[in-house]
Amino acid sequence: MLRRHLSHCLVVLAVLARLTLVAQTNAAQTNAAAAIPAGLQLRLNPMDTLVYRIEEDPVESKQSTVVGVSAVGDIVFPVSRCCAETITISARGRTLEEVKRDLKTELEAKYYAKATIELELKSHSERPGQILMYGAVRNNQFELAPGERRSILDVVLKSMPTEFANLKKVKLLRYDPVTKTMKERIVNVEKIKKGDIKEDVLLQDGDRLDVTESAFSF
């Protein structure tokens, strides 16, 4: 009887220890996320405006410069108040923190020994996102809520593929802000339908899907 009681206590203690570990992990993740201000985690949209300043700018001023995200997703940053030299950083589908990091890297590689950057969101355009569909589908456009991402399976099924659609070779085209080119990837949506979630992809604003027809479509 005593042995059974001790065994039960050990199980309870093990469960409590596990719950404590999970709670500590969740708290650590929450604190890590909180370390980055919410504005820095927000994905930028065309027509957003930012305020920008380099502390080491040789032309001293406490006033920030206002810059904007263009219709194609680029931001042109002045290198200094003294001249017309600029750096263009792609912001398409990226966060303020990612843009700030790339800008700092570019400035320190070409113009400054050290660049302390102040970069904040001034206004955010709540523009809905859009995924364009091509090929063997009946719907050619899928709208996303601002900042939303959706499973490729969900988007393909809601595009209403035709009976000739080859879901084993769906072509995903996504803009790469580093190379400034469209990257291509083939996704087997048929496998995802059968439960292979490892194949699934979260789509974002600006993605394009090409659903080709099967070779034998007659």
N, C-alpha and C positions, 0 to 999 in steps of 0.2 A: 504493500500500500504506500509506504514511504517512498519507495523507489519510483512508483508511478507518479506520485506528487512532485518529486524532484524533477522528473522528466518533463512534466507539464510546465513547471516553472522555467526550465531551461528554454523550452519552445517559446514561451511568452517573452522571455528576455531577448531571445534572438529576433523575434518579430519587432519588438520595441527598438532594438538597436538598428534594424534595417530601416524602420520608419524615421528614426532620428537622422540616419545618414542621408536618406532621400530628402528630408526637410532641409538639411544643411546644404546639400547640393543645389536644391532649388533656390535657396536664399543666396548662395554664391552667384548663381547665374543671374538672378534678379539684380544683385548689386553691381555685377559686371555690366549689365545692360544699362543700369542707371548711371554708370560712370560716364557714358556718352550722352550728352543732352539730346532730348527727343528730336530737335530740329536737325541734328547731324545724321540721324538715322532715316530721315524722310527721303524718299526717292524724288529726284527733281523732275519737273515737267517743263516742256517748252513754255516760254513766256513768264517763268518764275523770275523774280529779281532778288539779287543778293547785295549785301554791303561788304566791302573788301578793303583791307588796308595791310601794308607791310610795315612792320615796326622799324626795320632797318633802312627804309627808303631814305636816300640821301637828301631828298627834299622834305624837310620835316613838316608834318601837319597832323593834327588830331582828327581831321575830317576824313571820313571814309569815302571810297569811290563806289558808286552804284553800277553794277554790271547785271546783264540779263542772259537768260538761256534762250538761244535762238530757236527758230522753228524747226531746225534740224538737230537741235540738242547740244550745240556747242556754246561755250562761254569764252569770250575774249577778255583776257586780263591784262591791264597795263603793267609793264615791268617796273615802272617808276613814274612819278609825277613829272619828271624832268624831260621825258622824251616820248616818242610815239611807238617805241618798241613794245610788242605784245606777245603773249603766249595764249594759244588756243587749247582748251581742255574740253574733251567730250564729257557731257553730263547726262547723256541719254541713258535712262534706266538706272542711274547711279545715285548714291547718297551724297550728301554734302560732305561727309567725312572722307569718302573716297576721292572726291574732287579736290578737297583741301590737301590730302596726302600727295596726290599727283602733282598739284601745283607747287607744293613745297619742294618736291624732288626736282622738278624742272627749273625752278628759280635757283636752287642751290647748285645745280649742275652747270648752269650757264651764266648766272649774274651775281649771286650773293654767296659769301662764305657761310652765312647763316641767314635764314629767312623765317622770321616769326610772323605768322599770318593770322589776321583776324578775318574770319569769313562767317557771315551769319545770313540766315534767310530773312529777307525783307517782306516778300509777298509770295504766296504759293498759289499757282493756278490749278484749281480742281478740275482739270481736264480729264474726261474719261479716256481710258486706254483703248487700244484697238489692235486686233489680230486679223490679218488679211488671209483669206483662204483661196486657193487656186485648185483647178483640176476637177476631179470627179466628186464634187459636192454641190448641194443645192443652195446653201447659204454661203456667201462669200465674205462675210464680215462678222466678227465676234467682238462685242464691246465689253470692256472691263471697267469696274469702278476705279476711281483714282487710287493708284498704288496697288491695285489687286493683281494677284497672280493665280492662274488656273491650270489644272491638270491637262495635259495634251489629250488624254482620253476623253475628258469631259468636253473639251472644245471640238474635237473631231466628231464625236457623236452628235453634238448639237448643230454641227454644220450640215447634218443630214447627208451622209455619203450616198452616192448612187450604188446600184447593184453591181457596177463594174469597178468600184473603188478597190485599189490594192492597199489594204491597211497594214500590210507587212513592210511596206517601204514608203512611209510618209516622210517627206523631206521637210526638215525644219531649217529655216534661214533666220539667223539672228545677227544683229549688228554687233561687231566687236569694237568697243571704244578705244582699244589700244592700237590695233592695226587700221581702224577706220574702214573696215571692209565687212561684207556679209559672210558669215561662217555657215557652212552647210553641215547638217547632221541627218542621218537616216534613222528613223525611230520605228520599231516594230509595234504598232498600236494593237495589232492582233494578239500579240503575246500579253500585252497589258490587260486586254479584255479577258484573257484566260487566267488572270491573277498574278502575273509576273510584275509586281510593282517596282522592281529594280529598274525596269525599262522606262518607267514614267518620268515625265519632265514637266516642271512648272513653267508655263508660258508667261511672258510679260509683254508689256506695251511695245509695239513695233515688230514683234515676231511675225513671220510669214510661214504658212504651211502649204505645201504642194502635195495634194493627194492624187497620185498617178492612177491610171487605169491598169487593170490586169492585162497581161499580154494577150490573153484570149478573152476578148470582151464581146464576142458575137454570140 
